[in-house]
Amino acid sequence: MHDNSNTSHGTGVASLIGGWNGGYSISLANVINVKVFCEDEAENSLVAKAISDITAEHRAFVQDRPSWFKGSIINMSFGLPDHSPLVERVVKEASNAGILMIASAGNA
């Protein structure tokens, strides 16, 4: 996986979850790399679009039920500049679809 962001933090977290680099992992996951940062800041609209796209893909997997599919997790290890009703709505939709939402408490 290649990451052109300034910190590559999301790639490191995904690597731990997905088990890359022969290292320590939680599972052998199907990791989807979704970039939402422009420089050092995420735009609410990009975050909302990414979550909506992942939710749509999750729903398709749930409907098709491939043997390898066990569920979906969205890791949100980033902060947003302000509260966004749009992001709040798509996070609720993803959660209601059965996606586990993980967020960092320390990001501001």
The first five atom37 places (N, CA, C, CB, O) and aatype in JSON, in Angstrom:
{
  "aatype": [12, 8, 3, 2, 15, 2, 16, 15, 8, 7, 16, 7, 19, 0, 15, 10, 9, 7, 7, 17, 2, 7, 7, 18, 15, 9, 15, 10, 0, 2, 19, 9, 2, 19, 11, 19, 13, 4, 6, 3, 6, 0, 6, 2, 15, 10, 19, 0, 11, 0, 9, 15, 3, 9, 16, 0, 6, 8, 1, 0, 13, 19, 5, 3, 1, 14, 15, 17, 13, 11, 7, 15, 9, 9, 2, 12, 15, 13, 7, 10, 14, 3, 8, 15, 14, 10, 19, 6, 1, 19, 19, 11, 6, 0, 15, 2, 0, 7, 9, 10, 12, 9, 0, 15, 0, 7, 2, 0],
  "atom_mask": [
    [1, 1, 1, 1, 1],
    [1, 1, 1, 1, 1],
    [1, 1, 1, 1, 1],
    [1, 1, 1, 1, 1],
    [1, 1, 1, 1, 1],
    [1, 1, 1, 1, 1],
    [1, 1, 1, 1, 1],
    [1, 1, 1, 1, 1],
    [1, 1, 1, 1, 1],
    [1, 1, 1, 0, 1],
    [1, 1, 1, 1, 1],
    [1, 1, 1, 0, 1],
    [1, 1, 1, 1, 1],
    [1, 1, 1, 1, 1],
    [1, 1, 1, 1, 1],
    [1, 1, 1, 1, 1],
    [1, 1, 1, 1, 1],
    [1, 1, 1, 0, 1],
    [1, 1, 1, 0, 1],
    [1, 1, 1, 1, 1],
    [1, 1, 1, 1, 1],
    [1, 1, 1, 0, 1],
    [1, 1, 1, 0, 1],
    [1, 1, 1, 1, 1],
    [1, 1, 1, 1, 1],
    [1, 1, 1, 1, 1],
    [1, 1, 1, 1, 1],
    [1, 1, 1, 1, 1],
    [1, 1, 1, 1, 1],
    [1, 1, 1, 1, 1],
    [1, 1, 1, 1, 1],
    [1, 1, 1, 1, 1],
    [1, 1, 1, 1, 1],
    [1, 1, 1, 1, 1],
    [1, 1, 1, 1, 1],
    [1, 1, 1, 1, 1],
    [1, 1, 1, 1, 1],
    [1, 1, 1, 1, 1],
    [1, 1, 1, 1, 1],
    [1, 1, 1, 1, 1],
    [1, 1, 1, 1, 1],
    [1, 1, 1, 1, 1],
    [1, 1, 1, 1, 1],
    [1, 1, 1, 1, 1],
    [1, 1, 1, 1, 1],
    [1, 1, 1, 1, 1],
    [1, 1, 1, 1, 1],
    [1, 1, 1, 1, 1],
    [1, 1, 1, 1, 1],
    [1, 1, 1, 1, 1],
    [1, 1, 1, 1, 1],
    [1, 1, 1, 1, 1],
    [1, 1, 1, 1, 1],
    [1, 1, 1, 1, 1],
    [1, 1, 1, 1, 1],
    [1, 1, 1, 1, 1],
    [1, 1, 1, 1, 1],
    [1, 1, 1, 1, 1],
    [1, 1, 1, 1, 1],
    [1, 1, 1, 1, 1],
    [1, 1, 1, 1, 1],
    [1, 1, 1, 1, 1],
    [1, 1, 1, 1, 1],
    [1, 1, 1, 1, 1],
    [1, 1, 1, 1, 1],
    [1, 1, 1, 1, 1],
    [1, 1, 1, 1, 1],
    [1, 1, 1, 1, 1],
    [1, 1, 1, 1, 1],
    [1, 1, 1, 1, 1],
    [1, 1, 1, 0, 1],
    [1, 1, 1, 1, 1],
    [1, 1, 1, 1, 1],
    [1, 1, 1, 1, 1],
    [1, 1, 1, 1, 1],
    [1, 1, 1, 1, 1],
    [1, 1, 1, 1, 1],
    [1, 1, 1, 1, 1],
    [1, 1, 1, 0, 1],
    [1, 1, 1, 1, 1],
    [1, 1, 1, 1, 1],
    [1, 1, 1, 1, 1],
    [1, 1, 1, 1, 1],
    [1, 1, 1, 1, 1],
    [1, 1, 1, 1, 1],
    [1, 1, 1, 1, 1],
    [1, 1, 1, 1, 1],
    [1, 1, 1, 1, 1],
    [1, 1, 1, 1, 1],
    [1, 1, 1, 1, 1],
    [1, 1, 1, 1, 1],
    [1, 1, 1, 1, 1],
    [1, 1, 1, 1, 1],
    [1, 1, 1, 1, 1],
    [1, 1, 1, 1, 1],
    [1, 1, 1, 1, 1],
    [1, 1, 1, 1, 1],
    [1, 1, 1, 0, 1],
    [1, 1, 1, 1, 1],
    [1, 1, 1, 1, 1],
    [1, 1, 1, 1, 1],
    [1, 1, 1, 1, 1],
    [1, 1, 1, 1, 1],
    [1, 1, 1, 1, 1],
    [1, 1, 1, 1, 1],
    [1, 1, 1, 0, 1],
    [1, 1, 1, 1, 1],
    [1, 1, 1, 1, 1]
  ],
  "atom_positions": [
    [[0.85, -1.16, 0.0], [0.0, 0.0, 0.0], [0.9, 1.22, 0.0], [-0.97, 0.0, 1.22], [1.88, 1.27, 0.74]],
    [[0.57, 2.2, -0.82], [1.36, 3.42, -0.91], [0.53, 4.58, -0.38], [1.82, 3.69, -2.36], [-0.66, 4.67, -0.68]],
    [[1.14, 5.45, 0.39], [0.44, 6.58, 1.01], [1.27, 7.83, 0.79], [0.19, 6.33, 2.52], [2.41, 7.9, 1.23]],
    [[0.69, 8.81, 0.13], [1.4, 10.06, -0.14], [1.1, 11.15, 0.87], [1.06, 10.55, -1.52], [1.52, 12.29, 0.68]],
    [[0.38, 10.84, 1.94], [0.06, 11.88, 2.92], [1.32, 12.27, 3.7], [-1.04, 11.39, 3.89], [2.35, 11.6, 3.62]],
    [[1.19, 13.36, 4.43], [2.35, 13.85, 5.18], [2.74, 12.94, 6.33], [2.06, 15.24, 5.7], [3.92, 12.84, 6.66]],
    [[1.77, 12.26, 6.95], [2.09, 11.46, 8.13], [1.98, 9.96, 7.89], [1.19, 11.85, 9.25], [2.65, 9.19, 8.57]],
    [[1.17, 9.54, 6.95], [0.94, 8.11, 6.66], [0.36, 7.37, 7.86], [2.24, 7.44, 6.22], [0.48, 6.15, 7.94]],
    [[-0.24, 8.08, 8.78], [-0.78, 7.47, 9.99], [-1.85, 6.41, 9.66], [-1.38, 8.54, 10.9], [-1.82, 5.32, 10.22]],
    [[-2.76, 6.73, 8.76], [-3.82, 5.79, 8.41], [-3.28, 4.51, 7.81], [0.0, 0.0, 0.0], [-3.81, 3.43, 8.06]],
    [[-2.22, 4.62, 7.04], [-1.61, 3.43, 6.45], [-1.02, 2.54, 7.53], [-0.53, 3.82, 5.45], [-1.13, 1.32, 7.45]],
    [[-0.4, 3.13, 8.54], [0.15, 2.35, 9.64], [-0.93, 1.62, 10.41], [0.0, 0.0, 0.0], [-0.77, 0.45, 10.76]],
    [[-2.03, 2.31, 10.69], [-3.14, 1.69, 11.41], [-3.73, 0.56, 10.57], [-4.22, 2.73, 11.76], [-3.99, -0.52, 11.09]],
    [[-3.96, 0.81, 9.28], [-4.52, -0.23, 8.4], [-3.58, -1.43, 8.3], [-4.78, 0.35, 7.0], [-4.03, -2.57, 8.2]],
    [[-2.28, -1.18, 8.32], [-1.32, -2.28, 8.26], [-1.43, -3.18, 9.49], [0.11, -1.73, 8.13], [-1.33, -4.4, 9.38]],
    [[-1.62, -2.58, 10.65], [-1.8, -3.38, 11.86], [-3.07, -4.22, 11.79], [-1.83, -2.47, 13.11], [-3.07, -5.4, 12.13]],
    [[-4.15, -3.6, 11.33], [-5.42, -4.31, 11.23], [-5.36, -5.39, 10.17], [-6.56, -3.33, 10.92], [-5.84, -6.5, 10.38]],
    [[-4.77, -5.07, 9.02], [-4.76, -5.99, 7.89], [-3.66, -7.02, 7.91], [0.0, 0.0, 0.0], [-3.74, -8.01, 7.19]],
    [[-2.64, -6.83, 8.71], [-1.58, -7.81, 8.83], [-0.5, -7.71, 7.78], [0.0, 0.0, 0.0], [0.12, -8.72, 7.45]],
    [[-0.25, -6.52, 7.24], [0.81, -6.37, 6.25], [2.18, -6.39, 6.9], [0.63, -5.08, 5.48], [2.31, -6.33, 8.12]],
    [[3.19, -6.46, 6.08], [4.59, -6.42, 6.48], [5.0, -7.6, 7.35], [4.88, -5.13, 7.21], [6.01, -7.54, 8.05]],
    [[4.21, -8.68, 7.33], [4.56, -9.84, 8.12], [4.56, -9.55, 9.6], [0.0, 0.0, 0.0], [5.12, -10.31, 10.39]],
    [[3.94, -8.45, 9.97], [3.98, -8.02, 11.36], [2.8, -8.49, 12.18], [0.0, 0.0, 0.0], [2.17, -9.51, 11.88]],
    [[2.54, -7.75, 13.18], [1.48, -8.08, 14.12], [0.16, -7.59, 13.56], [1.75, -7.47, 15.52], [0.08, -6.48, 13.03]],
    [[-0.86, -8.4, 13.67], [-2.13, -8.01, 13.08], [-3.29, -8.52, 13.9], [-2.23, -8.51, 11.66], [-3.16, -9.42, 14.72]],
    [[-4.44, -7.91, 13.65], [-5.68, -8.35, 14.25], [-6.33, -9.41, 13.37], [-6.63, -7.15, 14.47], [-6.89, -10.38, 13.88]],
    [[-6.26, -9.23, 12.07], [-6.89, -10.15, 11.12], [-6.27, -10.0, 9.75], [-8.41, -9.9, 11.05], [-5.46, -9.1, 9.52]],
    [[-6.64, -10.88, 8.86], [-6.29, -10.72, 7.45], [-7.49, -10.07, 6.79], [-5.91, -12.1, 6.76], [-8.4, -10.75, 6.33]],
    [[-7.49, -8.76, 6.76], [-8.65, -7.99, 6.31], [-8.49, -7.54, 4.86], [-8.85, -6.78, 7.21], [-7.38, -7.44, 4.34]],
    [[-9.62, -7.29, 4.24], [-9.65, -6.64, 2.93], [-9.64, -5.15, 3.2], [-10.92, -7.08, 2.07], [-10.68, -4.57, 3.52]],
    [[-8.48, -4.51, 3.07], [-8.33, -3.1, 3.42], [-8.55, -2.25, 2.17], [-6.93, -2.83, 4.04], [-7.97, -2.51, 1.11]],
    [[-9.38, -1.25, 2.32], [-9.64, -0.3, 1.24], [-9.03, 1.03, 1.65], [-11.18, -0.16, 0.94], [-9.43, 1.6, 2.66]],
    [[-8.09, 1.51, 0.88], [-7.41, 2.77, 1.17], [-8.24, 3.92, 0.61], [-5.97, 2.78, 0.57], [-8.4, 4.04, -0.6]],
    [[-8.75, 4.76, 1.49], [-9.55, 5.91, 1.08], [-8.88, 7.17, 1.61], [-11.02, 5.8, 1.6], [-8.77, 7.35, 2.82]],
    [[-8.43, 8.02, 0.73], [-7.75, 9.25, 1.12], [-8.76, 10.38, 1.26], [-6.67, 9.63, 0.08], [-9.56, 10.63, 0.36]],
    [[-8.74, 11.06, 2.4], [-9.64, 12.18, 2.63], [-8.9, 13.46, 2.99], [-10.62, 11.84, 3.73], [-9.53, 14.51, 3.16]],
    [[-7.59, 13.4, 3.09], [-6.83, 14.58, 3.47], [-6.26, 15.29, 2.26], [-5.71, 14.2, 4.42], [-5.74, 14.66, 1.33]],
    [[-6.38, 16.61, 2.27], [-5.72, 17.48, 1.31], [-4.69, 18.26, 2.13], [-6.74, 18.44, 0.54], [-5.06, 19.09, 2.96]],
    [[-3.43, 17.99, 1.89], [-2.36, 18.56, 2.72], [-2.53, 18.07, 4.16], [-2.38, 20.12, 2.66], [-2.46, 16.86, 4.41]],
    [[-2.75, 18.97, 5.1], [-2.84, 18.58, 6.51], [-4.26, 18.62, 7.06], [-1.96, 19.48, 7.34], [-4.44, 18.53, 8.27]],
    [[-5.26, 18.76, 6.21], [-6.63, 18.94, 6.69], [-7.6, 18.1, 5.86], [-7.03, 20.43, 6.65], [-7.46, 17.99, 4.64]],
    [[-8.58, 17.52, 6.53], [-9.63, 16.77, 5.85], [-10.83, 17.68, 5.64], [-10.02, 15.5, 6.65], [-11.2, 18.45, 6.53]],
    [[-11.43, 17.59, 4.49], [-12.64, 18.36, 4.22], [-13.85, 17.49, 4.57], [-12.71, 18.82, 2.73], [-13.88, 16.3, 4.24]],
    [[-14.82, 18.08, 5.23], [-16.01, 17.34, 5.63], [-16.67, 16.62, 4.47], [-17.01, 18.27, 6.28], [-17.11, 15.48, 4.62]],
    [[-16.75, 17.27, 3.32], [-17.42, 16.66, 2.17], [-16.68, 15.42, 1.67], [-17.55, 17.68, 1.03], [-17.31, 14.45, 1.25]],
    [[-15.35, 15.44, 1.72], [-14.57, 14.27, 1.3], [-14.72, 13.12, 2.29], [-13.08, 14.63, 1.16], [-14.82, 11.96, 1.88]],
    [[-14.75, 13.44, 3.58], [-14.96, 12.41, 4.6], [-16.33, 11.78, 4.42], [-14.82, 13.01, 6.02], [-16.47, 10.56, 4.46]],
    [[-17.36, 12.62, 4.22], [-18.72, 12.11, 4.03], [-18.82, 11.23, 2.79], [-19.72, 13.27, 3.93], [-19.47, 10.18, 2.83]],
    [[-18.2, 11.64, 1.7], [-18.24, 10.85, 0.45], [-17.55, 9.51, 0.66], [-17.57, 11.62, -0.71], [-18.05, 8.48, 0.21]],
    [[-16.41, 9.5, 1.33], [-15.68, 8.26, 1.57], [-16.51, 7.29, 2.41], [-14.34, 8.55, 2.27], [-16.6, 6.11, 2.09]],
    [[-17.13, 7.79, 3.47], [-17.93, 6.93, 4.33], [-19.14, 6.41, 3.57], [-18.39, 7.7, 5.6], [-19.51, 5.24, 3.71]],
    [[-19.77, 7.25, 2.75], [-20.92, 6.81, 1.94], [-20.52, 5.73, 0.94], [-21.52, 8.0, 1.19], [-21.25, 4.75, 0.76]],
    [[-19.37, 5.9, 0.31], [-18.89, 4.89, -0.65], [-18.61, 3.56, 0.03], [-17.63, 5.39, -1.35], [-18.96, 2.5, -0.5]],
    [[-17.98, 3.61, 1.19], [-17.68, 2.38, 1.93], [-18.97, 1.71, 2.39], [-16.77, 2.68, 3.14], [-19.08, 0.49, 2.35]],
    [[-19.94, 2.5, 2.81], [-21.23, 1.94, 3.24], [-21.92, 1.25, 2.07], [-22.13, 3.05, 3.81], [-22.49, 0.17, 2.25]],
    [[-21.88, 1.84, 0.9], [-22.49, 1.22, -0.28], [-21.8, -0.11, -0.61], [-22.42, 2.17, -1.5], [-22.46, -1.09, -0.93]],
    [[-20.47, -0.13, -0.54], [-19.73, -1.37, -0.81], [-20.06, -2.43, 0.25], [-18.21, -1.1, -0.84], [-20.23, -3.6, -0.08]],
    [[-20.14, -2.01, 1.51], [-20.5, -2.93, 2.59], [-21.88, -3.55, 2.33], [-20.5, -2.2, 3.96], [-22.05, -4.76, 2.45]],
    [[-22.85, -2.72, 1.97], [-24.2, -3.23, 1.7], [-24.2, -4.23, 0.55], [-25.15, -2.06, 1.38], [-24.93, -5.21, 0.59]],
    [[-23.4, -3.99, -0.47], [-23.3, -4.93, -1.59], [-22.72, -6.26, -1.13], [-22.44, -4.33, -2.73], [-23.21, -7.32, -1.53]],
    [[-21.69, -6.22, -0.29], [-21.11, -7.46, 0.24], [-22.12, -8.21, 1.11], [-19.85, -7.15, 1.04], [-22.21, -9.43, 1.03]],
    [[-22.86, -7.47, 1.93], [-23.86, -8.11, 2.78], [-24.91, -8.81, 1.92], [-24.53, -7.06, 3.71], [-25.34, -9.92, 2.24]],
    [[-25.31, -8.16, 0.84], [-26.32, -8.74, -0.05], [-25.79, -9.95, -0.8], [-26.81, -7.69, -1.05], [-26.49, -10.96, -0.92]],
    [[-24.55, -9.88, -1.31], [-23.97, -10.98, -2.09], [-23.42, -12.1, -1.22], [-22.87, -10.45, -2.98], [-23.35, -13.24, -1.66]],
    [[-23.04, -11.78, 0.01], [-22.49, -12.72, 0.98], [-21.34, -13.6, 0.44], [-23.6, -13.61, 1.47], [-21.45, -14.83, 0.47]],
    [[-20.25, -12.98, -0.04], [-19.09, -13.8, -0.42], [-18.55, -14.52, 0.82], [-17.98, -12.93, -1.09], [-18.64, -13.99, 1.93]],
    [[-18.0, -15.69, 0.64], [-17.58, -16.52, 1.78], [-16.51, -15.84, 2.64], [-17.05, -17.84, 1.28], [-16.44, -16.11, 3.84]],
    [[-15.69, -14.98, 2.06], [-14.6, -14.35, 2.79], [-15.06, -13.14, 3.59], [-13.52, -13.95, 1.84], [-14.33, -12.68, 4.48]],
    [[-16.24, -12.61, 3.32], [-16.69, -11.37, 3.95], [-17.2, -11.62, 5.36], [-17.79, -10.7, 3.11], [-18.12, -12.4, 5.57]],
    [[-16.59, -10.96, 6.33], [-16.97, -11.11, 7.73], [-17.56, -9.84, 8.33], [-15.77, -11.53, 8.55], [-18.1, -9.87, 9.44]],
    [[-17.48, -8.73, 7.63], [-18.0, -7.46, 8.13], [-17.08, -6.32, 7.74], [0.0, 0.0, 0.0], [-16.09, -6.53, 7.05]],
    [[-17.42, -5.13, 8.17], [-16.65, -3.93, 7.81], [-16.34, -3.09, 9.03], [-17.42, -3.1, 6.78], [-17.12, -3.02, 9.98]],
    [[-15.19, -2.45, 8.98], [-14.76, -1.52, 10.02], [-14.27, -0.26, 9.3], [-13.63, -2.14, 10.94], [-13.53, -0.34, 8.32]],
    [[-14.69, 0.89, 9.8], [-14.13, 2.15, 9.3], [-13.29, 2.74, 10.42], [-15.27, 3.15, 8.84], [-13.79, 3.02, 11.51]],
    [[-12.0, 2.93, 10.14], [-11.07, 3.55, 11.08], [-11.0, 5.04, 10.74], [-9.64, 2.89, 11.02], [-10.63, 5.42, 9.63]],
    [[-11.36, 5.86, 11.71], [-11.34, 7.31, 11.5], [-10.32, 7.92, 12.45], [-12.75, 7.94, 11.71], [-10.69, 8.56, 13.44]],
    [[-9.05, 7.72, 12.15], [-8.0, 8.26, 13.03], [-7.57, 9.62, 12.51], [-6.78, 7.29, 13.1], [-6.45, 9.83, 12.07]],
    [[-8.51, 10.55, 12.59], [-8.26, 11.91, 12.16], [-9.25, 12.83, 12.87], [-8.38, 12.05, 10.61], [-10.23, 12.36, 13.45]],
    [[-9.0, 14.1, 12.83], [-9.91, 15.09, 13.38], [-10.46, 15.96, 12.26], [0.0, 0.0, 0.0], [-9.85, 16.07, 11.2]],
    [[-11.6, 16.56, 12.49], [-12.2, 17.49, 11.54], [-12.2, 18.89, 12.16], [-13.64, 17.05, 11.16], [-12.21, 19.02, 13.38]],
    [[-12.19, 19.91, 11.33], [-12.09, 21.27, 11.87], [-13.32, 21.72, 12.67], [-11.88, 22.23, 10.75], [-13.2, 22.57, 13.55]],
    [[-14.48, 21.14, 12.37], [-15.69, 21.54, 13.08], [-16.74, 20.44, 12.94], [-16.22, 22.89, 12.55], [-16.56, 19.5, 12.18]],
    [[-17.83, 20.59, 13.68], [-18.93, 19.64, 13.6], [-19.58, 19.73, 12.23], [-19.98, 19.9, 14.73], [-19.78, 20.83, 11.7]],
    [[-19.91, 18.59, 11.65], [-20.55, 18.57, 10.35], [-21.8, 17.69, 10.42], [-19.58, 18.06, 9.26], [-21.69, 16.48, 10.65]],
    [[-22.98, 18.28, 10.24], [-24.2, 17.46, 10.19], [-24.15, 16.41, 9.09], [-25.42, 18.35, 9.98], [-24.69, 15.32, 9.26]],
    [[-23.5, 16.71, 7.97], [-23.37, 15.75, 6.88], [-22.54, 14.55, 7.31], [-22.72, 16.42, 5.66], [-22.95, 13.41, 7.09]],
    [[-21.4, 14.78, 7.93], [-20.56, 13.67, 8.4], [-21.3, 12.89, 9.48], [-19.21, 14.2, 8.94], [-21.25, 11.66, 9.49]],
    [[-21.96, 13.58, 10.38], [-22.73, 12.9, 11.42], [-23.78, 11.97, 10.81], [-23.39, 13.93, 12.35], [-23.97, 10.85, 11.27]],
    [[-24.47, 12.44, 9.77], [-25.52, 11.64, 9.11], [-24.94, 10.38, 8.47], [-26.25, 12.48, 8.05], [-25.49, 9.29, 8.64]],
    [[-23.83, 10.52, 7.72], [-23.29, 9.34, 7.03], [-22.64, 8.37, 8.01], [-22.26, 9.77, 5.98], [-22.64, 7.16, 7.75]],
    [[-22.1, 8.86, 9.13], [-21.57, 7.96, 10.17], [-22.71, 7.15, 10.76], [-20.84, 8.76, 11.28], [-22.57, 5.94, 10.97]],
    [[-23.84, 7.79, 11.03], [-25.01, 7.06, 11.54], [-25.51, 6.04, 10.53], [-26.13, 8.04, 11.9], [-25.87, 4.92, 10.9]],
    [[-25.54, 6.41, 9.25], [-25.98, 5.48, 8.21], [-25.05, 4.27, 8.14], [-26.03, 6.18, 6.84], [-25.51, 3.13, 8.01]],
    [[-23.75, 4.5, 8.23], [-22.78, 3.4, 8.19], [-22.97, 2.49, 9.4], [-21.34, 3.94, 8.15], [-22.98, 1.27, 9.27]],
    [[-23.12, 3.09, 10.56], [-23.32, 2.31, 11.77], [-24.62, 1.5, 11.69], [-23.35, 3.22, 13.0], [-24.64, 0.33, 12.07]],
    [[-25.68, 2.11, 11.21], [-26.96, 1.42, 11.05], [-26.88, 0.29, 10.03], [-28.04, 2.4, 10.65], [-27.66, -0.66, 10.1]],
    [[-25.95, 0.39, 9.09], [-25.76, -0.67, 8.09], [-24.94, -1.84, 8.66], [-25.06, -0.11, 6.84], [-24.79, -2.87, 8.0]],
    [[-24.42, -1.68, 9.88], [-23.66, -2.75, 10.51], [-22.16, -2.57, 10.48], [0.0, 0.0, 0.0], [-21.42, -3.5, 10.81]],
    [[-21.7, -1.42, 10.09], [-20.27, -1.14, 10.02], [-19.81, -0.67, 11.4], [-19.94, -0.07, 8.93], [-20.42, 0.21, 11.99]],
    [[-18.73, -1.27, 11.9], [-18.13, -0.84, 13.15], [-17.33, 0.42, 12.89], [-17.24, -1.96, 13.76], [-16.43, 0.43, 12.04]],
    [[-17.64, 1.48, 13.61], [-16.96, 2.76, 13.45], [-15.97, 2.93, 14.59], [-17.98, 3.95, 13.41], [-16.34, 2.85, 15.76]],
    [[-14.69, 3.16, 14.25], [-13.64, 3.35, 15.24], [-13.1, 4.77, 15.06], [-12.49, 2.28, 15.08], [-12.72, 5.16, 13.96]],
    [[-13.08, 5.55, 16.13], [-12.58, 6.92, 16.06], [-11.57, 7.16, 17.18], [-13.74, 7.93, 16.16], [-11.7, 6.62, 18.28]],
    [[-10.58, 7.96, 16.88], [-9.58, 8.33, 17.88], [-10.12, 9.42, 18.77], [-8.27, 8.78, 17.22], [-10.62, 10.43, 18.28]],
    [[-10.01, 9.23, 20.07], [-10.52, 10.22, 21.01], [-9.57, 11.41, 21.16], [-10.76, 9.57, 22.37], [-10.0, 12.5, 21.53]],
    [[-8.3, 11.22, 20.87], [-7.32, 12.28, 21.1], [-7.13, 13.23, 19.95], [0.0, 0.0, 0.0], [-6.43, 14.23, 20.1]],
    [[-7.71, 12.95, 18.8], [-7.51, 13.84, 17.66], [-8.41, 15.07, 17.8], [-7.81, 13.1, 16.32], [-9.57, 14.96, 18.19]],
    [[-7.86, 16.23, 17.5], [-8.65, 17.47, 17.6], [-8.68, 18.18, 16.27], [-8.08, 18.4, 18.66], [-9.3, 19.24, 16.16]]
  ]
}
